[in-house]
């Protein structure tokens, strides 16, 4: 009976560990927006990229051939996903098919490969709309210098057409972009931490982070890059997420540690049960 109670307690610990792991992800997926209006325009380069919050659907009216830029934050442990839908001009005004492309860059403007999705798609002349998407790898809190791993900080989205008839340049389009970040945990499981890749904007620009600083020191200097932007003195590309760049307090290493301890306890109980000798009644034998 004692062995059975020990096994039951170990299984209970395993179940509690899994529930603890799932709870933060569920809470993050239910996080709502803070009531801000979704952006209705896009930037034309990295420095003028329009900031969007995860879960917002940003829209923009533009012309075919324009480069459209948005930027959003992603914390360690999250998996960013971007989806863009373009409403194309009337088929009668177009002269052939067009290929649209969605690119995602990190705070160092390094192009990030898509783990899944369709970042490039060809729209036929008769198509009314086209959708492109890109899901990145899980964002890491630390990486080797030689690696191109996605790191916490700002992520830039660029949407444009890469192949079309010259006669179709300048035709009006409507774009809708949504960025989402799914929390998969393990924010502190990389064995290190780096400053978020959140570029500092130059004075005189109009960031969407609520900062209106015009101080000439807010440049791309190393000292400015070390400012975390919390005091609002230096404008950055994106505002820090509500839960910080750590993306939660837990790490999936804790889950596997608890499970390993439970399995070790089970192995110890099983080994003791198999190797112990037969129990004696404690009474001397009765002579006949």
N, C-alpha and C positions, 0 to 999 in steps of 0.2 A: 504493500500500500504506500509506503514512504517513497518508493521508486516511482510509482504512478503519479503521486503528488508532485514530485520534482519534475517529471516530464511535462505535466500539465502547466506548471509554472513557467517552464522554459518556452512552451508553445505560446502562452499568453504574452510573454515578453516579445516574441517574434511578431505577433499580431499587432501589439502596441507600437512596435518600431515601424512597421509598414504604414499604419494609420498616421503616425507622426510625420512620416515622409510625404504622404499624400496631402496632408492638410494645408501646408503652405502653397502648394501648386494650385489647389482649389481656390484658396483665398485670393491668390494673385489673379486668377482667371476671372474672378468676379469683380475685380477692381473697376470702378467706373471712372469716367472723366470728371473733371472738376467744374464742368459747366461752361468752359470756354468755347467760343464759337469756332467751328472748323475753318481753317484757312481757305480762301477762295482765289488764291493766286500762287504762282510758283516763281522761284528765283531763276536767274539766267546763268549762274555759275556757282562755284562752291561757296564763295564769300557772301553771296546774296541768297543762298538757299533758304527757303521758307521752313520754319520749324513746325513740326506736327507732333502731336502726342500719340503714343500707341493706342490704337482703337479708334482714332479719329479718321473720318473720310474727308480728305482734302480734295478740293476741286480747283480747276484752272481752265480758263479759256485762252487758247493760244493759236498759233499758226503752224501748219505742217512744215517741219524743218527746224523749229525752235528746239533748243535744249532746255528742258524743264528740270529744276532741282528742288528737292525737299531734304530735310534732315530731321532725324529723330534719335532719342537716346536708347541705349541698350545696356543692361547691367550684366555682370558676371553670372553665369548659370542660365541665362535666357537664350532662346532660339528665335532670332528675328525672322519675320516673314513679311514680304512686301508684295502687294498685288495692285496692279494698275489696269484700269479699263478706259479705253479711248472710244469716244463716239466720233465716227468718221464722217467726212462730208458726203453729200449725196452722190450716189454712184454715177449720175449723169455728168457731174462736174469733174470726175476723175478720169485718168487716162490709162490706168493699169493697176496692178497690185503694188503693195508697199510692205516693207518689213520693218516692224517696230521692235525696239530693244530696251530692256530695263537693266540698268547696271547699279550695283551697290558698292560703295566705298567706305572704308573706316575713317577714323579721325586723322590718320596719316595720309589719306587719299590713296590708299592701296586698294586696288580692285579685289573684291572678295568673290570667290567662286560660289555658285549656288549648289547646295547639297541636293536640292530637289526643286521642282517647278519648271516653268517654261519662260525663261527670260527673253527669248527672241521668238517672234511669231510673225508669219506672213499673212497679210489680209488681202483677200481677193478684191477685185474692183467692186463686186456686188455686195460685199460685207458691210453691214451697218456699224459694227463695233469690233474691237479686238481686245483680248485680255492677256496680259503678260504677268508672270509672277516669279518670285525668287525666295527660297528659304535657305538661310545661311546655316553654317555649322553653329554649334553651341558656343556662346561667347565665353572666353576664358578670362580669369583674373590675372594670369601671368603666362608668359611664353618666352621661349628662347629668342635671342636676337635674330637668328637666321630664319626663323619660322614666319609664316604668313598667317598665323592663327588670328581669328577675330577677337579683338580685345574690347573691354568695356569702354564706353564713351559714345561719341557721336557717330552716326551712320548716315551717309549721304545717298540719296536716291536720284538717279539721272534717267530721264525718259526722253527718247527721241526716235526719229525715223532714220534708218540707215540705208535704205534702198527704195527708190521710188522714181517715177518719171519726172523729169525736170519741170514739166508743165504743171505738176501738182504742188510744187513748192508755194507756200503762202496760203493754201486753203485753210479755212477755219476748222479747228477741232476742239473738243471738250474732253478734258482728262479728269479722272477720279482715281485717287491713290489712297490706299490704306496700309499702314504699317502695324503689325502686331508682334508682341514678344511673349512667347510661351515660356514659363519658368519650369525648367526640368530639374532644378536643384543642383547641389554640388558646387555652390558658389565659392566655397573655401577649400575645394579639393585639389587645387592645382599646385599647392606648395609654395605659393608666393602671391605677390600683389603688385600692381603697377598703377601709376596715376592714370585716371581715365583719359582717353584720347579725345579731348574736347577742345578743339582749336579756339584760340583767342581771336576775336574780331578786332579789326583796327578801329580807332576812334573815327566817328563820323558815319559809321554804318548803322543800319537799323535792325538789330537782332530781335528775335521774337521772345527773348528770355526776360523781358521786363526791365532790363538794364538800360539806362540812358546816359551812361558815362561818356564824356567827351575828353577824358584825360588822355594826353598824348602818350602816356606810359603804357596804355593798353594796346600794345603791339605784339608782334610775334616773337618777342625777345624771350630767352630762356626763363628770366625771372617772372615774366607775365604768365608763362605756361604753367608755372608751379602753383599759381593761384587757383583755388578750387572753385571760385566764382560764387561762393555762398554769400559773401558780403555784398554782392551786386556792384562792386566797384569796377570790375573788369568784365565786359560782355563776352560771353562764350557762344559757341555755335548752338548748344542746346542747354536747357535747364537740367539740373540734377534730378533724377527720378525721386518720387516721394519717399520710397523706401531706401534711397541711397544706391550707390553703385554696387553694393554687395549682394543685392537681390535676395534679401532674406537672411535669417540668422542660422539656418541649419545647413548641414552638409550631408550628402549621401554616404560619406564615410562613417558617420555615426550609425547609420542604419546597419551597414555591413559589420561594424564592430559589435553591435548588440546581437546580431544574428550569429556571428562567429562565437561569441561568448555562450549563447544558448546552446549551440551545437556542441561546444566543448563540454558543457555541463551534462548534456545527454550522453556523450561518449564516456564521460567519467562514471556516470551512474550505471551505464550498460556494462562497462568493463568491470566495475566492482561486483555487479550482480553475477557475471559469468565466472569470475575468478575466486569468489569467496567459497569457503568450505561449507559442508553440510552443517546445519544448525543442530546443536545438541539440546536435549530437553532440560538439562541442568540437574537431572535427578540420577542418582547412582542406580545401576541395574539391580533388579530384585533377584536374589538367588532363589532358585527353585527349591 
